[in-house]
């Protein structure tokens, strides 16, 4: 077994069971991509077993902090079994759910979602890439599914020196799927949809919008970065008078229109704009338009903390414009899925946006990833999705 020896004082994060070792913490040692290594402190004490990544700044991702644990096929079977068993106890009322959530389930770089009888997996690091075949076999055995589609096309793979890979890993068949959640029907395609096909992490947030709409009966709702209209379905099903959905993808908007039809919702109460969100918001402000509720669910502006400053400016500008479009008593559902923007920073960005817009707002609710997207206390970076529900003060 190859040994990675850390510099003095660099063992503290591993002692707290944080799973990452950065390149600057390593004094000596190396290995092949994805190879299991023994990580030791500067004085030779065992710290963890991990997967080595020679091209990534995250040079080692920890598999286990138990010196007696072997990293073999049985390890992956046992770890996957625990992750899948956790979701079985959650009682999620949907045929789409996350089964494996990377570091939070002890499998750094691996994401697995289930859509009915089909699994979709993303292998985002060299360690899980090296064990891909073993992981695929274990997933099918543990779930009883017969099909596994690979969506290893996230940009993070390039940081690991890995090419993009998509396609059937096990089995074959159509890639179109109908998701059900909260009694709604949502069409998607696991081959072409965002992430593994859909934003399962926003399941609870869609329900929150639905609940607030039922309670307050929003007359007009603006859904920005609407993708295939999950929030639009939630608002209209909750009784909203009219919903405007904006996205820069024509195919996504076509699916949004179809999703409204699938749920028997009145298309005359909906408008779809194939346009840039920022430009559209500026135009709405110039026209003096207002909306009773606005959803801001933009793409990832800051994948790492290094991008945080520029991303903060973009988030602030979007939220500033949104606040200007809210009447007193109007509500803003605003989100960040950027790992480089922490909860506290996001709060400050939104507060600064309200100040610049000349409005005051109250935080009514904080939102995050659905319960099948957990994070461990040792890995705060797992809290990538942050949401605030705000009401403009009367």
N, C-alpha and C positions, 0 to 999 in steps of 0.2 A: 504494500500500500504506500502510495506516494504521500509525503508529508509537506504541509504548508506551515511554515513557522512565522508567527506574527511578531511585529515590533513591540517593544515594551509599552505597556499601557493600552494596547490596541485590542486586548481581549475583553474589555468591559462590556461591549455590546453583546458579544456571544454569551457572556455570563448572565446577561439579562434575557437571553434566548431570542435576541433579534437575529433573523436568519441571514443577514447579508454581511459579507466581508469585502470591503473596497480594496482596490489595487494598492492604494497608498498605505494600507495597514500591514502589508506583507513584507517580511524581511527577506525570506528566501523560499524557494520551492516552486514547482510548476507541474503541469500534467497536460494530458490531451483534452480536447474539448469534451465536456460532459463526464469526464472520468471522476470516479469517487476518490476523494482525498481525505486524509486525516489532518485536521486543523489543530495546531498546538500553540500554546502561549510561548513567549520568548524563552521561558525556562523549561519547556518540554512537557507541560501538563496538557492532557487531552481537553479539547474544547468542543469539538463537533466533527461529525462526518458531513461532507458536503460535495457538491458537484462543481468542478473547476471550469471556468470560462475564460480562456486566454485572451479574448478580444474585448471583453466587457469591462467597464469600470467596476461593476459588481463582479469581482473575480471569483468569489465562492458563494454559493447559495446552500445553506445548511439543510441537510436531510434529517439529521437526528443529533440530539445532545447526549445520547446514551452510548457510552463507550462499548457496551456489550452488544449493541444492535448491529446486525449485518445488513448491508444495503444490497438486497437481492430481490428476486421476484416475489418472495413472501413478504418483504417489507412493503412493496407497492400494493400488493393485494390487501394487506392489512390496513394500510393507510387509506386506500380507496374505500374499503368496506366501512371504516369509521365515518368518512365524509358522507357517503351515500346514506348510511344509517341515520346520521344527524338530520338530513332532509326528510327522511321518512317520518321522523317524530314531529316535524313542524306542521303537518296537516295543511299544506298549501293547496288552496282550491284553484288549481290551474294544471293544464297538461304541459306547461312549459316551466322549467325551473332549473336553477344552477345546482349541479351536483358537486363540483369541485371548484374552489375559489383560491387557487394558487397558494401563496404562503400561509394564508389563514387556515388552510387544511393540511399544512405540512408538505405540500407539493409545489415548490416554487416554480413559477413559469407555466403551470398547467391550469387551464380553464376548461371545464366540461359542462355543457348545458344539455338538458334532455327536452326534446320536443316529441311527446307521445312515445312511439316505439323507436325513435331515432335519436342518436347521440351526436353532438357536435363538439369537437375538441380543438383547442388552440394550444400548440406546443411552443411556448415563447422563450425557452431558455435551453442551453446546451444539455443540461442534466436530463430533463424530461425528453428531449429529442433523442438522446442516446438510449433511453429505455422505452421508446415509443411503442414498439411491438409488444412488449410485456404489458405496458399500461393498457393498450387497446384490447388485448385478450382478457385482461382482468376486468375491464369495464363491461364488456359484453357478458362475461360470466356472472358478474355481480348484479347486473340490471335485468338480464334476460332479453335485452335488445339484440337485434340482429344486424343493425346498420350503424356505422360510425363514419361521419363525414368530418374531414379535417379542414379547418379554417385557420391555418397557420400563416395568415397574411397580414398580421399587425406589424407596424413599422418597427416595433421594439426588436423583432428578430434580427434586423440588420445590425443592431448594436451587439448582438451575440455572434455575428459573423455567419448567420444562417439565412438561406434563401427563402423566399415566400413559397409556400406549398398549399395547394387546395385540392380537394377531390375526395372521392370515397376511399377511406382507409380499410373499412370492412363493409362488405355488402354493396348494394347499388340500388338505384331507383329514383323516383321523382324527388325533387328538392323543395317543391312548394308545400306549404304546411298551413294549417289553420290553428292558431293559438286560441285557447279559451281562458279567460280570467274575469272574475267578478260577474260572470254571466254574459260577457261580451265575446264576440268573435273577431279575431284579428288575423288577416292573411299576411303571410311572409314567405320569404324564400331563404333557406339556410345557405344557399350557394352565393347569393348576391346581396343579401341584406347586411346591414351594419352589424359589427361584432360577430356573433354567431348566428345572426338572423334577425334578432330583435333586442330591444332594451329591456330585458327581464328585470334589471335592477330598479326600474322605475315603476314596478307593479303597485307598490303601496302609495306612491305619489299620485298616480293616476286615480286611485281610489279616493285620495284626499281631495283632489280637485272635484271629483264627482260629488263627494259629501258636502263640500262648501257650496257647490252649485245648487244642490237640492235645498240647502238651508236658506241661501240668499237669493236664489232665482236670478242669476246674472242675465241681464238682457243681451249684452254683447261680450264675447270672449275673443281674444287674439292669441293664437297659438303660434309662437315663433320657433323656427327650426323644427317644424312639425313632423318631419319625416313621414311615416305612414299613418299619422293621425291618431295615435293612441290617446293623447290628451283631448283631441277633438271629439272622439267617441265618448270619452268620460264626461265631458262638459255637456254635450247634446243629450246623452242618456240621462244626465242629471236635471235636464229641463232648461238649459240655456236657450235664450231666444234665437241667437245667431252666433256662429263661430267662423272666424276667418283664420285659415291655416296658411302659413308662409314657409316655403322651403325652396332651395335652389335646385332641387331635383324634380324634374317632370315625372319620371317613373314613380318616385316616392309619393308624389301628390296623386297620381293615378290610383295607387294602392290605397291611399287615404280615402279617396272617393269611394272605392270599392268596399272599404271597411265600414263606411257609413251605411252603404247599401246592405251589407251583410247583417247589420244590426237593426235594420228596418227604420233607420233614422231619416228624417225629412231632408233631402238634399237642397231644398229651397231655403233651408236655414243655415246653409254653409257656403263659404266662398273659398277658393283655392288660388293662391298667388305664387306663381313660379318666379321668384324674385330674390334679391339680396335683402336680408333682414334689416341690416343697419340702414341701408338707403330707404327702405320702406318705412321704418320708424321715423326717420327724419321727414319724409314726405307727409306722414300722418300728423306729425307735430305742426308742420307748416300749414296743413289744412284745418287744424283745430279739432281733429277727431279725438274721440275718447272711447275707452273700452272699460266695461265694469270689471273685467278680470283679464290679466295678461300672463301667459306662460312663457318664460325664457329658459330654454333648455339647449344651450349652444354646444357645439362640439368641444373637444378637449383643446383648450388654448395653451395650457402649460403642462406638458407631460412630465417635466421634472422641475425642481426648484429653480434651475438655471433660467427657465423661461418665465418665471413668476412676474417680473417687473412689467414686461411687455403685455403679458396676459392680463394683469391687473388693470391696465389702461383700457384694454378691450372690454373686459367685464364691466368696468365702471361706466363706460360710454353707453353700452347697451342698457344698463339699469337706469342710468340718468334719463335716457329717452323714454323708457317704459314708464318711469314715474311721472313724466310730463303728460303721458297719455291717460293717466288714471284720474277719474273724478274723485272728490272726497268720498271716502267709504269704499273706493275701488280696491281690488286685491291684486297683488303681484306674487306669482309663484316662480321663484327664480332659483336656478341651479348652476352648479359647477361640477364637472366630472374630471377636473384637472387634478392629478396627484400632486402637482407642484404648488397648489393653492390650498392652504390649510383652512380649517373651520374658522379660526379667529381672523385670519386675513380676509376670507370671503365676507365675513360679517362687516369688517372695516370697509371693504370695497363698496358694499351695498349701502352702508351708512353714508359714506362720502358721496355716492351717487345721488342719494336723496337730498343731501345738503345742497349739492350743486343744482339740483332740479328745483330747489326752493320749496320742498315739501317735507313734512314730518310723517313718519310711518311707525306703526307698531308691529313687532314680530308676534304673530299668532301661533306659529308652529315651526318646528325644525324638522326637516326630512332628510333621509339618507337612503342607502341601498336597502332593498328588501331583505328579509331575514335569511334567505338562502344565499346572501352575499355577506357573510360575517367577517369580522376582523378580530384578531387576537389582541390581547392587551400588550403583547410584546412587539406588535407590528402595527404601529399607528398609521403607517403609509397605506394600509389597507382601506382606510376611510377616504376613498377617492371621491365619492359622490356626496355632495352637500347641497341641501336645499333650504330655502327660507320661504315661509308664507307670511306676507306682510299686508297690512291694510293701511291705505293712506288715511291719515287722521282727518276727521271731519272739521 
